[in-house]
Amino acid sequence: MLNRSSKHSNFALVILIGALLLIFHRLLVGEAFFWGLPSLQFYPWREYALDTFRSGHLPFWNPYNGSGAPLLANYQSALLYPLNWFGLVLPIAWSMSVTAVVHLFIAGCGMWMFTGKVGLTELGRGMSAISFALTGYLVARLGTYPTIFAAAWIPWLMWAALKVLADARRRDIGWLAVFAAMQLLAGHAQTTYYSMLLLAIFSMWWGISQRVKWQRLLLLVVGIVVGAGIASAQLLPTAELLAQSQRSGGVDYDTVMNFSYAPARMMNFIAPNIFGTPANGTYATKGAFFEDAVYLGFIPLISALVAIVTWAWGKLRRSKRPEYFSSVPFWLVIVLVAFVLALGKHSSIFPFLYEHIPTFAMFQAPVRWHIWTVFGLSVLAGIGVGMWTRGYWVLFGTRLATAAAVGAALLALVAPEFLPAELVQEQAFSNLIQAVITTGIIGALAGILTLAQPELPIGSRYKWWMTAVWLVIAGDLVYAGWGLNPTVPASFYDKQEVSASQPNTRGYWPTAIDEALKFDDDGYLQFDDYPAAVARQAAYRASELPNLNLIDRLPQLNNFEPLLIDAFKQYADLIDRHPAQRDTLLRAAGVGYVYDHEGKAVSIGSSATRAWFVDAACWHPDRESLEKALVTNWNPAQVVHLIGQGECSTESSAGAESNTVDTISDSSDSVILKVTANRAGWLVLADAYYPGWEVTLDGKSADIQQANLMFRAVQIPAGTSEVRFEYHFRWLLPGLLISITSLLVVLVLFRSKEPDLPTG
């Protein structure tokens, strides 16, 4: 079933490069992506990490968000992903944007290699490569960098797995390990999980259908394990954060079902902009366009359907079927399963799986199962093009379909002249008219290509015709992806001079105001209108919405990232649930000012500081008791609440206000304080309590207590003391040891002189 001998040109990949340059031409003049996560997460994390590294510290900790939060352990920061290191020598924002586009090319190359290994024709390989690389699923969500980076390695993993199953050579296992490591380091656990699951199912199906001995399946496991070993320097700290996070016990039902695929969105398979597009502000429905995008081209979709119908009807005698045609039912099942799972709450299946099957409560957005859908349809498209013939009935039907497509386009073009003005002015109707015209044109081009197909798939005429097919597919997808990733000058990310409402304190965005200014109808990042964000880019950049504040080194209590320290999330929930105690809770978190509905910083009315001294402590047996105390007549300047066994003193001694706490040094991974106290008591530091932080008191080790639910406290004697908090990444040495050992294993696999492993 594998193609070992045919030689194909790579011109389809040249066309793919041209299409990418056309869609993302603004990057050629130095602009960069900004809408959504590039500016709110990925750039701030990357810029701060590289700045920290250049200053002589390893980027383990982000002190500017969430009262401090792990940075390297934050999986989506993907600091150890090799293709993210270009920012060390190139402008960061620009290089991040270009790297994202390069991953679309990597995805296309991988599909070209995989379908070539399966044995598809050159035309089919090009169709699969172009349609997968430019599918709306990838292009529309290109700004979610880790998703694209992880998805780009799926076809490469499939290619390497086929090589292991077919040849069982050591270097093939090495390639599988390398690609697995790249995907694991790319930073998107959901896409990686779906990918690995697809790889496992495909490998088992292939092994059974091709009667591959079970030892070769074990070699696949070896390759994946070695790849995970390479990535362990990232996976170990992420596992620690996951265990400490709000997602350690799974994700709640409403969050999981967010972004379920509505059945009406099926029309996007045929026409990508039938509901409009945020690229020009015509998107006429609710929801996020990029989450629902699935378009892979009109011609590839028809080709995939032809493959399915031909297999279902059995029109080809078994002797005339290409070997790769036997995989049609497998890919059909993958597409159908993915489509059903993507429906999420719109069917009864996913809710049942959420309740009863492990792993279905791990991630939100069931619509992301469509990565299987677009991958499977892209492969089927490459298979189905082999059924593209010049038989009598094919040509007869094509002439009728071409005429119908032209007629539909012309009818849609003139229809507004004969319909009520009120209807014509409706955005939804305008979108429908535009979609019919566009689909009619593409359909007509598909018909013309079919009618112009050479008699035999050989010679220069066929080469020119095949190139025309690829160009039409690429042009269709360029049109569909146009404007879905708006850019701004890279200077957008330059540091700004800012002044806090109160120095040495944190700011705070109330949840409702934060979300409204980002995503409401008049917010900076409207889901239905990308040009609006471009027009307001200066105001958006100056807003200091989280995590834009990290660029300007402006501390905030807010933290916009997927994995939050669980205690931080609970503390933030307390602030939202108890508005009467809001200012007290904020002062206890070192917050001195709050942003209002206009984005202006407003003082909360009394002084706040990041560290202070109290001489009264109240111990609680559990977190529930402590939370209740935090919202009941509590003065954080007088009493610290701790978890453990002990008395509960709620009154501070007279004269405690005369004690002083001064900051001597503050960096990403250490805080040094000088405390002068007239009696023994507690130093409270409003920084996140997290494993790895250690404290010394005048050079001697001391204990850190979890204070006020999410912060740190250290018992201090009377007098003057130097308190040094330092973050020691506990998994650094084990992670590096495993990663280096695994890399050496891969090196041995590549350098081995033996051509093959025992095959049996």
N, C-alpha and C positions, 0 to 999 in steps of 0.2 A: 504493500500500500504506500510505501515511501518512495518519493522521487529521488533517485540517486544520480541520474545521468543528464537530464535536460539542462541546457544552459539558457538563461534568460537575461536580457538586458535589464538595467536598473533605471530605465527612463521614467518609470512611474514614480520613482522616488525623486527624480529631478522635478517632475510636475508638482509633487507634494511640496518640495522646497519653494517653488514659485508661488504656490497657493499660500503658504505660510508667510512669505515675504509680502504678499499682497494684502492679506488680512491685517497683519501686524506691522504695516509699513511705518507707523509712527514711532516705533522703537528705533528705526534706522536714524532718526534725527535726535535721539537721546531721550525721548520721553519714557515714562514708566507707568505701569498699572497702579491704580490706587483705589478703585471702587471696592468697598467692603473690607475683606480680610487682609489684602496686601498692606493697607494702611493701619488697620486696627489691630493686627496681630503680627504678621510675618515680618514686615520691615522693622517695627520697633524691637522685636525680640532679636533679630539678626544684627541690627545696628548696635544694640547695647552689648550683645555677646562679643562682637568683634572689637568694640571699643574697650571692653573689659579685658579681653585677651591681649590687646596691644599695651594695656597699662600694666601688664605683668601678673594678672590674676586669671584663673580659669573661670569660665562663665557658668558657675554652678547655681547662682542665686540672683534673683531679680528683687532688689529692695524697694522698688518704686511702685509696685502694684500689690494689692491684697495684703498689706502689712508685711510684705515680703513673701516670695513664692519661689519654688524650685524653677530653674530656667533650663538647665540641661535635661532634667527629668521630664520636662514638659515635652511630650512626644512630638507634637506638631511643630515645635521649634526646629526639629531635625538638624541640630547643630553638627552632628557627626556624619551627615550625609555628604559624601565627597563632592557631588555636583553643586552643593551650596557654598563651597569654599572660594568660588570666584570673587566673592566680595572682599577677599583679603587683598586683591590687587586691582580690582575694577570698581567703578562706582556701584555702590550696593544696590540701590533701587533699580537701576538700569539692568545690572547683571542678573538680579532676581527675575525680572520680567523676561529677559532674553532666555534665561535658563528654563523658564516655564514653557516657552515656545519650542525650544530645543527638545523638550520631552514629548511634544506632539510628534516631532520627527522620529524620535526614538521609538515611540509607539508604532508608527507606520513601518519603520524598518523591521521591528520585531514581528509584525504581522506578515510582512513580505517573507521573512525567513521561516516563520512557522508554516505558512501555507505552502511555501516551496518544499519544506520537508514532508508535508502531507502529500504533495504531488500535484497541486493545482496547476492549471495552465498559466502562462505568463499574463494573459488578460485577466484571469481570475485573481492572481496574486496582486496585481496592480489595483484591481477594484477593491479587494479586501483591505489592502494597505491604506489606500486613500480614504475609504469610507470610515475605517476605524480611527485613523489619526485625526480626521476632521469632523467626526461625529459631534453632534450638539452636546452629547453627554460630556465630552472633554472640553470642547471649545467654549461652551457657555459657562462652565464653572472653572475656567482656567485660573481665575484668581484664587481659588482654593488650592494653592500650590501643592500641599502634601497629597491631596487626592489625585492630582494629575501625575505627580511623580511616581506614586505607587502603581497607578493604572498603567503607566507606560511600560512597566516591566512584565505585565501579564503575558503578552505573546512571547517574550524572550524566555520566560519560565516554561511555557508550553513547548517551545522549540527545544530547550535543553532537556526537558523530560523525555521528549520523543527520541532524542539522540541517545540518552541513557538506556531507554527501553529497547532501542533498535541495535545499538552498537556496544553499550556497556563499557565504554572506554573511560579511563581514569580522568582524562581532561574534560570529558563530558560531565562527569560528576562535579569537577571543579567549576565549570561554567554554571551549573545549576546552583552551586553554593554561592557563587558571586552574585548571580541575579537575585537569589533569595535574600542575600544580605543587603543588596541595594534596595529592594522593596521594603524590607524590615526597617531600614534606616530612613526611608523616605518620609515617614512621619504620619501615615494615616492608617490607623489600626483597622478601621472598618473595611476599607478597600483591600488591604492586605489579607484580612480574614476571608473575604469573599473570593479573593484570588486563590488563596491556598486551598480553599474548599473546592473550587472549580478544578484546580490542578489535581487534587486527590481523586475526584470523581472521574475526570478524564483519564487519568492514569490507570485506574482500576478497570474502566470500560475498555480502554485500549488493550490492557494486559489480558483481559478475558477474551476479547474478540480476536486478538492476534495470537492467542495461546502463548503469551510471554511467561516464562517461568518466574515464580514468586521471588526468586533471589534478586531479579532486576528491580522489582518493586521496592525491595529493601534498600537497594542502592539509591533510589530516589529519596527515601527517608534519610539516608546518610547525608546526601547532598543538602537537604533542607536543614538538618541538624547542624552541619558545619556552617551553613549560612547564618543560622541563628547564633552560633558561637561567635562569628565575626561581628555580629551586631550587638553582642552582649553588653558592651560598654554603654550602649543606649538603652537596651531592654531592661537591664537590672535597675537603674534608677527610676525608669518609668514604672516598673512593677512596684517599686516602693511607693511612688506617688499614687499609683492606682489604689494600693491598699489603704492609703491615708485619705483618699478622695471621697467626694460625694457619690461616686459611681462604684464604690467598692462592693456594694450589695446589689448592683444592677441599676437600671434606669426605670423611672416610673412610667406607667402606661401612657399618659398624655404626652410625655416627652418622646417616648419611643415612636408613637404614631404620628408625630409631627412630620410633615411633608410625605403624606401618603399619596399615591398616584391615583388621581380621579380618572375613572374610565373614559370620560369625555376627552381627556388629553390624548387618547389614541390617535386623534386626528393629526397630532404633531408628527406622527410617523410619515404621513403623506405630505403635509405642508407645515414647515417649521413655524411660520408666523401667522397661522390661521387665527390665533387669538391676539395678534399684534406682537410687537417686540419692544422691550425697553430700550433698545438701541436708538430708537427715534421717538420714544415716549408714547407709542401707540398701544402698549400692552393693556388690554381692556378687561382682564380678569384679576382676581386676587391670587396671592401666592408668589413664590419665587420662580421666575422664568428658568433660571439656571438649574433648579432642582428637577424640573419636569422635562427638560430638553432631552430628546432621544433621536432626533433626525439624523440619518446616516446617508441621505441622498435618495432621490426618487428612483433612479436606475438601479442602485444596489438593492433597494427594498423590493422592487419588482423581480430582480434576479434571484433574491432569496426566496420569494414566494414561488417562483418557477421551480426552484430546486425542491421545495416542499411538495408542490402539487405533482411534479413529475415522479417523485418517490412514492407519493400516496396512490397515484393512479397506475404506477408500474408500467408506464408506456415504453420504457426502454427494456428490452430483453436483458436478462442478467449478463449475458455474454458481451453485450455492447456497453455496459455501464463502466465508467472509469472506476478504478479501485477506490478512489476517495469518495465516491458517491455513497458508499456504505455508511459514512459517518453522518448522513443527513438526519436520520432519526435521533441520533444522540444530540446534535445541536438543536433540533426542534424541541426536544424535551427540555434542554437547558433554557431556551428562550421562553417556553411556556411556564416553566417553574418560576423563572425570574419575574415574568410579567405578573403572575398571581401573587408572588410575595411582595412585589412593588406596590400592589394595591393597598397594602396595609390595612387600615381601618375600614376601607371600602369593601372588604370581603370578610367572611367569618374565619378564614384560614389563618391569617397572621395573628389575630387576637388569640386563637386557640393555641398556636405555637408559642406565643408570648407567655401564656399561662402554664404550659405543660412541658415545653422542650427547652433544655438549657441552651444558652447562647443567644436566644432570640430577644432577651432583655438587655443585651449589652450595648446596642447602638440605637440611635434615633434615625429617622428618615428612611422608611422602607423603600422609598423611590430609588435609593441608591443600589438596590439589587439590579437595577437596569444596566449596570456594568456588564452583567452576564448577557442581558438582552442584546445590547449593541455589539458585544463581542461575538455572540453566536450568530446574529444576523449578518455581520461582516464576513464571517467564514462561509455562511450559506450563500451569500452574494457571490463570492468567488467560485463556489461550486456550481451555482445555478447558471452562471454565464456559459458553462459548457453545454447547456441546452439551447444556446442561442444559435439557431439554424436557419436555413432558407427554404424550409419545406413549404408546399403550396398553402396549407392552412395557416401556417405561421405568417406568411406574407399577406395572405388575405385578411387575417385578423389584425395585422399590424396596420394595414391601410385604413381599415375602419377605425381603429383606435387613434391613429394619427389625425384623421379627419375629425373625430370626436374631440380630441384635445384642442385642435385649432378652433373648432366651433365653440367650445366652452370658453376659451380665452377671449374670443371675439364677442361672444354674448355677454360675458362679464364686463368687458370693456365698454360696451354701449348701454348696458342695463341701467346705469344711473340716470341716463337721459330720459327714461320712461317711467321711473319710479318716484314716489312722493319725496319731496325734499327732506322731510323730517327723517325718513328712513335712511336716505343717502348720507345725511349728516351724522348718523350714529357711528361711533368709532368701531363697534363690533361689525357692523355691516361693511364698512370701508375695509376692515381687515379681511373679511371673507372675500370680497371682490378682488383684492390684491392677491390673496392666496390662490384663488381660482385662476387668475391670469398667469401667475408664476408657474403653478403646477401644469397648466395647459401648455405653456411654452416648453417646459422641461419634458413633458410627455410627448410633445410633437418632435422634439429633438431626438428623444429615444426612438420614436418610430422611424424617423429619417435614418438614424444610424442602423437600425435593423434592416431597412430596405436597401441600404448602401453596403451591407456586409458582403465582403468578397466570397466567392464560391468556396475557396479553400483557405485554411488558416496558415498560409505560407506566403512568402514573397514580400516585396516592399509595399505593395498596395495594402496588404493586410496590416503591416506595421503602421502605416499611416492611419488606417481605419482604427486600429487599437488605440493609438495615441489620441485620436479624436474622442473616443469613448472616455478615456481617462480625463481629458480636458473638460468634457461636458460635466462629468461627475465632480471634478474639482471646482469648476465654476459654480455649479449648483451649491456646493458646500461653502464656498467663499461667500456667496450671496447670503446664505443662511447664517453664517457666523459673523457677518459684517457688523461692527459696532458693539459687539457683546462684551468687549473688554476695553472700556474707555481709558485713555491715557492722559497724563498731565506732564508738564515739564518736571524733570527730576528734582529741580530746586524746591518743589513742593515739600520734600522731605528734609530740607535744611533745618537745622536747629533754630528755635526762636528764643528770644529773650523774654522770660516770663517773670512775674513777681507774684508770689503767693499772697493771699489775703492776710495770713499770719505766717511769718517765717518759721522754719523748723517744724511745721505741722503738715498734716495731710489734707487733701481735699476730698470731697465726696459727692458723687452724682447719685441722687435718689433714683431708684430703679425705673420708675415710670418716666421721669424726665429724660434719663439716659436713652431709653428705648424710643421715646417719642422724637427726640432730636435726631436720632439715627434713621429710623425707619418709618415714621408716620408720613402721611400724605404730603406734609410740608417739611419733612425732615431732610437732612443732608443726603441720605442714601435711600432714595425712593426705589422700591423694587420695580416700579413700572416706568421709570423715566431716568435713564442714565445721564443724558445730556444735562439734566437739572443739577446733578452733582458736579459735573464739569464746570458749569456756570458759577457754582458757589464754592469752588475749590478753596479759595482763600479763607472764607469764613469757616469752612469745615476744618481746614488745617489749624486755624487759630483757636478752635473750640476747646481743645485739650480733652476731648472725649476719650475715655479709656479704650485702647491703650496708647493713643497718640501722645499722652503725657510722658510716656517713657522716652520718647525721642528728645524731649526737652528737659528730662531729669526732674520732673515735677511730681512729687509723691502724691499718690491717691490711694484711698482705701479700696476702690473698685479694682477688679481684675477680670478682664474679658478673655477667658480661655476655657477650653473644654473640661480639663481636670482641675478642680479646685480642692484645696485642703478642706476636708469635711467640716472641721471646726470653724473655718472661715465662712463656709457656706451657711452653717447654722447661725453664726453671729449675724451675717447679712440678713438672714431671714428674720431674726429677732428685731432688727432695725425696721424692716418693712411691716412686721406684724404689730409693733408697739410704738405707734407714732408719738404717744405721750412721753415715752422714755427715749425718744430718738436722740436728742442732744446729749443726754447722759451717756448713752452707748457710744456715740460718736467721739465724745471727749475721751472715753476710756480706750478708744482706738487711735488716739493721737490726731484726731480730725479737728481742725480749727475753722474750716469754712465749708460751705455747701453751695453747690451750683443751683441756680434757680431755672425757671422755664426759659429764660432768655440766654442761659449759659453764662450768667454772671456769677462771680464768686461772692458769697455773702457770709460774713462772720456769724458763727453760731452764738455769739453773745458773751462768751467767757473764754479765758485763756485755756489753751490746750498745749500739751507737750508730748513728746514721744517717750520720755522716761521720767519717772518721778519716784519719790520715796513715801512709803506708808509704814506705820508701825502697828497696824491692826490687820489680822488675817482671819478669814472665816472658812473653815474646812467643810466640804460637802461629801457625802458618801457616793454620789453619782452625778452625772451630767444634768439630769432632769432637775434635781434640787438646786444645782448651781444656776441653771438658766432662769429658774423662778426668782432667785435672789437678784439677778441682774436687772430685772424689770420691776423691782419692788423697792422704792425709796432707797436708792443706793447712791452713795457718793464715792466715785472711784478714786478721788484724791485722798480719801481717808481709809478705805477698806479694800483689800484684795481678796477675791474669792478663789479658792483652790479646791482641787479634787483630792480626797484622801481622808485619813483618819486624824481628827484633831478637834480642838475647840472652835467655837465661832465667836470671835470678838468683833463687834460692830462699831466700837467707839475708838477714835484715834486720840492719843494723848495730846495734851496741850504743848504747843511749841513745835509740833511736827512741821509746820510751815517754814520754819527756819532752816530746815535741812536743804542741802543743795545737791543737784545732779548736773554735771557738766559733761558734754560730749568732747572727747579728746580726738577720736578718729572714727571715721565711718567709711567703709568700703563695701564692695558687693558681698564679701564673705566674712567680714569681721566688724564688730562695733566695740569700741573701747570707751568706758565711762569712768568718771571720777565722782565718787559719792562721799559727801561729808554729812554725817548723821550724829545727832546728840544722844541717840539711844539706838539699840538694836531694832531692826525692823526688816522691811522688804523693799528691794528695788524692783519696780515694775517697768518692764520694757514692752511697749505696745508694738512688738514685732511678732510675727507668726511663730508659734510653737511647732517645731517640726523635727523629726529624727535627724541627727547629724550635727545639730547645734550643741556645742559644749561651752562651759563657762569656767573661768578661773578667777579667784578672788585673791588679789595680791600674789599672783603666781601659783596659787594652790587650787586644785580642782574642787569644784563645788557642784551642787545639784541645781538643775533648772526645774522649776515647777510650772505646770500648765495653769496659767492665771487667767481669770476672767473669761473662761471658755477657750480662748484661742491665742493668748499671749504668753509672755514669759515672766517669771518672777524668781528672784534669788534672795536668800536670807543674808542680811548684811549686819555686821557687828557695829557697835558705836565707834565713832572716829572717822578717819579718812581712809577710803579703800579704792583701789583700782580694779574695776570689773571688766573683764575681757571676754566677749562672746565671739566665738569662731565657729565657722561651718566647716566640718570635716566630712567630705563625701565618703561615706562608709563603703560604697561599692566600687570605688575607683580602682583599687588594686586588683580585686577579683575580676572585675569587668575587663580591665586591660589585659590581665593574664589570659583569660579565656579568649578574648578577641585576637591577641597576638598568636596564641597557640593555634587557633582555627585558621588564621591567615597562613601560618607555616604549613598546615595540612593542605590547604589549597595550593600553595606553592609546590609542594611535593607532588600533588596530583597533576599539575601542569608540566612539571619537569621530569616526570617519570619516563624512563627509557622504554619501558614495556608498552607495546602498542595497545594491548587490550587486556581487560580482566577476563577471568574464566567466564565463559558464556553459557555453557550447558544447553 
